[in-house]
Amino acid sequence: MNANDATLTALTTAQTGSTVADTAPNAPANPGFDLILAAAAGSALGSCGARYTLTISAIDLTTAAQAWPARTCQQAFDPGHGWAISGTGPDYQCHQTIPVTIPGGADGPLTGHVLQCVASLVSHGALIVSIIQSHPFVLV
Protein backbone atom coordinates (compact mmCIF):
# COMPACT_ATOMS: atom_id res chain seq x y z
CA MET A 1 0.00 0.00 0.00
CA ASN A 2 1.17 3.54 -0.73
CA ALA A 3 2.58 5.10 2.47
CA ASN A 4 0.26 8.13 2.15
CA ASP A 5 -2.98 6.38 1.20
CA ALA A 6 -5.96 4.84 3.02
CA THR A 7 -8.86 2.68 1.92
CA LEU A 8 -12.01 1.22 3.40
CA THR A 9 -11.66 -2.55 2.97
CA ALA A 10 -14.88 -4.07 4.35
CA LEU A 11 -18.38 -3.06 5.49
CA THR A 12 -20.45 -5.91 6.87
CA THR A 13 -23.77 -6.22 8.71
CA ALA A 14 -23.85 -8.54 11.73
CA GLN A 15 -26.12 -9.36 14.64
CA THR A 16 -25.40 -7.19 17.68
CA GLY A 17 -22.22 -8.39 19.40
CA SER A 18 -21.20 -10.67 16.52
CA THR A 19 -18.51 -10.29 13.87
CA VAL A 20 -20.07 -12.82 11.48
CA ALA A 21 -21.66 -11.36 8.35
CA ASP A 22 -25.44 -11.74 8.33
CA THR A 23 -27.96 -10.83 5.61
CA ALA A 24 -30.74 -10.61 8.25
CA PRO A 25 -28.70 -8.87 10.97
CA ASN A 26 -31.61 -8.05 13.29
CA ALA A 27 -33.08 -11.59 13.30
CA PRO A 28 -34.96 -12.65 15.28
CA ALA A 29 -36.73 -9.28 15.50
CA ASN A 30 -34.08 -7.27 17.37
CA PRO A 31 -34.30 -3.44 17.34
CA GLY A 32 -30.80 -3.04 15.91
CA PHE A 33 -27.65 -4.61 14.51
CA ASP A 34 -23.92 -3.86 14.11
CA LEU A 35 -21.98 -2.60 11.14
CA ILE A 36 -18.42 -3.90 11.05
CA LEU A 37 -16.05 -1.54 9.21
CA ALA A 38 -12.43 -2.30 8.29
CA ALA A 39 -9.85 0.03 6.77
CA ALA A 40 -6.16 0.11 5.92
CA ALA A 41 -3.66 2.96 5.78
CA GLY A 42 -0.07 3.30 4.66
CA SER A 43 2.92 3.55 7.00
CA ALA A 44 3.20 7.37 6.88
CA LEU A 45 -0.53 8.01 7.26
CA GLY A 46 -1.68 5.41 9.80
CA SER A 47 -0.51 7.25 12.93
CA CYS A 48 0.05 10.82 11.72
CA GLY A 49 -3.08 12.25 13.35
CA ALA A 50 -4.51 13.65 10.10
CA ARG A 51 -8.27 14.24 10.38
CA TYR A 52 -10.94 12.72 8.16
CA THR A 53 -14.71 12.44 8.05
CA LEU A 54 -16.34 9.01 8.13
CA THR A 55 -19.92 9.06 6.84
CA ILE A 56 -22.25 6.07 7.00
CA SER A 57 -25.67 6.01 5.38
CA ALA A 58 -28.32 3.43 4.59
CA ILE A 59 -30.34 3.12 1.42
CA ASP A 60 -33.71 1.37 1.38
CA LEU A 61 -33.46 -0.52 -1.91
CA THR A 62 -37.13 -1.52 -1.66
CA THR A 63 -38.36 2.09 -1.87
CA ALA A 64 -35.22 3.71 -3.36
CA ALA A 65 -35.05 6.15 -0.43
CA GLN A 66 -32.69 6.98 2.40
CA ALA A 67 -33.58 4.58 5.23
CA TRP A 68 -32.46 6.89 8.09
CA PRO A 69 -30.27 9.98 8.48
CA ALA A 70 -26.58 9.56 7.68
CA ARG A 71 -24.13 9.29 10.58
CA THR A 72 -21.07 11.54 10.29
CA CYS A 73 -18.04 11.00 12.52
CA GLN A 74 -14.96 13.23 12.75
CA GLN A 75 -11.96 10.92 13.20
CA ALA A 76 -8.18 10.89 12.84
CA PHE A 77 -5.46 8.47 11.81
CA ASP A 78 -4.35 7.70 15.37
CA PRO A 79 -4.64 4.93 17.98
CA GLY A 80 -7.53 6.75 19.70
CA HIS A 81 -9.67 6.09 16.63
CA GLY A 82 -8.63 2.45 16.33
CA TRP A 83 -5.61 2.66 14.03
CA ALA A 84 -2.86 0.13 14.84
CA ILE A 85 0.10 -1.49 13.09
CA SER A 86 -1.09 -4.31 10.84
CA GLY A 87 0.77 -7.49 11.78
CA THR A 88 4.49 -6.76 11.55
CA GLY A 89 3.85 -3.48 9.72
CA PRO A 90 4.67 -1.13 8.24
CA ASP A 91 1.03 -0.46 7.25
CA TYR A 92 -1.90 0.24 9.60
CA GLN A 93 -5.37 -1.21 10.01
CA CYS A 94 -8.55 -0.12 11.74
CA HIS A 95 -11.64 -2.14 12.74
CA GLN A 96 -14.74 -0.44 14.10
CA THR A 97 -18.09 -1.78 15.25
CA ILE A 98 -20.91 0.70 14.73
CA PRO A 99 -24.19 -0.10 16.50
CA VAL A 100 -27.30 0.72 14.46
CA THR A 101 -30.73 1.23 15.99
CA ILE A 102 -33.50 0.63 13.46
CA PRO A 103 -35.93 3.56 13.31
CA GLY A 104 -39.32 2.27 14.39
CA GLY A 105 -37.80 -0.87 15.94
CA ALA A 106 -37.95 -4.46 14.80
CA ASP A 107 -41.62 -4.24 13.77
CA GLY A 108 -41.32 -0.79 12.23
CA PRO A 109 -41.88 0.45 8.69
CA LEU A 110 -38.61 -1.04 7.39
CA THR A 111 -39.55 -4.64 8.24
CA GLY A 112 -39.15 -6.81 5.15
CA HIS A 113 -37.25 -4.14 3.25
CA VAL A 114 -33.93 -4.72 1.51
CA LEU A 115 -31.29 -2.20 2.58
CA GLN A 116 -27.65 -1.45 1.83
CA CYS A 117 -25.16 0.62 3.82
CA VAL A 118 -22.57 2.90 2.27
CA ALA A 119 -19.50 4.34 4.03
CA SER A 120 -17.09 7.03 2.89
CA LEU A 121 -13.78 8.27 4.29
CA VAL A 122 -12.81 11.77 3.13
CA SER A 123 -9.70 13.52 4.42
CA HIS A 124 -9.36 17.28 4.86
CA GLY A 125 -9.03 18.75 1.38
CA ALA A 126 -10.26 15.45 -0.12
CA LEU A 127 -6.70 14.27 -0.73
CA ILE A 128 -7.79 10.81 0.44
CA VAL A 129 -11.22 9.48 -0.53
CA SER A 130 -12.51 5.93 -0.15
CA ILE A 131 -16.05 4.58 -0.57
CA ILE A 132 -17.43 1.12 0.20
CA GLN A 133 -20.87 -0.50 0.33
CA SER A 134 -22.22 -3.46 2.24
CA HIS A 135 -23.96 -6.40 0.64
CA PRO A 136 -27.74 -5.90 0.56
CA PHE A 137 -29.55 -7.16 3.68
CA VAL A 138 -33.13 -7.62 4.87
CA LEU A 139 -34.64 -6.31 8.10
CA VAL A 140 -36.95 -8.87 9.70
JOLINZI-V785146 format. One line per field, one symbol per residue. ss: DSSP state (H for helix, E for strand, L for the rest). psi: psi as a letter, one per 20 degrees, with the letter a starting at -180 (. if undefined). burial: 1 if it has 24 or more other C-alpha atoms within 12 Angstrom, else 0. A space follows every 10 residues. Layout:
# JOLINZI-V785146
ss = ???
psi = ???
burial = ???
This chain:
# JOLINZI-V785146
ss = LLLLLEEEEE EEEELLLLLL ELLLLLLLLL LEEEEEEEEE ELLLLLLLLL EEEEEEEEEE LLLLEEEEEE EEEEEELLHH HLLEELLLLL LEEEEEEEEE ELLLLLLLLL LLLEEEEEEE EEEHHHLLEE EEELLLEELL
psi = qphkqqqphq oqqqqpirjp qpimijqolq jarqpopqrq qrhhhhjijp qrpppprppo hgilrphrqq ppporqnrhh jjpqpocjai rqqppqpopp pppiahkaii piqprpqpqq porpjkhppp qqqrqqrpp.
burial = 0001111111 1111110010 1111110001 1111111111 1110111001 1111111111 0000001000 0000111100 1111100000 1111111111 1100010001 1011111111 1110000101 1111111111
